Amino acid sequence: MDKLFMETGWVSLNKKGEELCGDRVEIRPQKANGDFTMVLADGLGSGVKANILSTLTSKILGTMIDSDVPIEDCVETIAATLPVCKVRGVAYATFTILKVHQGEITLVQYDNPDVIIIRDGKHFDYPKQEKVMSGKKIYETHMPIQLGDVFIAMSDGVIHAGVGQSLNFGWERKNVVEYVDTHFNRQMSARAVAGLISDACNDLYMGLPGDDTTVAVLRIRERMQVSLMIGPPVNPADDEKVMQLFFNGEGKTVVCGGTTSTIAAKYLHTKVQTKIDYLDPEIPPIGYIDGVDLCTEGVLTMKRVVEYAKKYIDTSGAVREWVGRRDGASLICQMLFEEATDVRLFVGRAMNPAHQNPDMPIDLSIKLRLMEDLHLYLGKMGKRVQISYY
């Protein structure tokens, strides 16, 4: 289990005219033993009230399930905290729980559309056991996980997509399954799968969602480490030591900055090769170093990466304009956001003489701030991030 990573991604569409989403996804960080918890809650109605209800439900369930409290006690707590609506006779919040423990996943589903499981590239029919807990009909599933499994949880905004607009009866679960079977590929990240389905829902709603719509995805994948270095150490005498630490790690390597690239090439007994090929007029061209997976310019490229990272964690949409592009910033995003599960950031604090040019002043603090922001955003994506300064 220590080599498996619980990759998550989710996208929410707010009901038209609402600033707040009535759905809520609560994700508890994966523990050292591999345990993991994710909860999707859908509050009754929409707007502020639904947002509060779904937040309470997801937080309570997430905290209790993550603490290994029996599911019966969790449901009882929710039933006592959020009573049934007297007017409609339905619960104030529905929920889906995904809990991974010792190589097995437990699904607990209450009134949300059934979770879709993708195994070996196609949807997988799984058994469900019906239980009544605190007067609520709960469906529970226990099954071993496999590498490559994808679990798709949804709020009912997904299966209501297009009702009275592009479809008479909405996008039924079987239609969602068919759509996923047709468009899914095994290289897709959890976020990409969530974006695939939510984009289709938005199209069916014609850009005006009639209900809060959320897709939350868990993907079981192997760990992948990416090490990124930007800037040389303050003390040139530390160059060799820092390079040794950098290249001794597993996984892929990214070197950013001209001076840093030169030091890396010297350590690897090779040279930097450059191509004057501006794939994006605002992003300097990439370079090539034998033994390095990606070599780019420094601060200007990293500024774009951080801008993309900020957009990526904005769950209001699944815009990924860097996908498929070959400029340095886009390539870094593909490696850090999609491929990496663990990231090591090596940040040099030496002043770059080139940045002292009055025509292009770049203060050291700007680079440090960019890397701090990147560290923060990668953490919010669920990555394990380690940052070191030299």
URNOR-V34363 format. One record per helix or strand. SS is the DSSP state (H for helix, E for strand). FROM is the first residue (numbers start at 1). TO is the last residue. Records with the same first field share a line. If there is no record, write none. Layout:
SS: FROM-TO, FROM-TO
This chain:
E: 4-13, 23-28, 36-43, 84-84, 91-91, 93-101, 104-110, 116-119, 122-123, 129-133, 136-144, 150-154, 163-163, 167-167, 213-222, 225-230, 252-256, 273-274, 280-280, 283-283, 287-288, 294-296, 342-347, 384-389
H: 47-66, 71-81, 156-159, 173-183, 190-204, 236-247, 258-267, 299-312, 328-339, 353-356, 358-360, 364-380
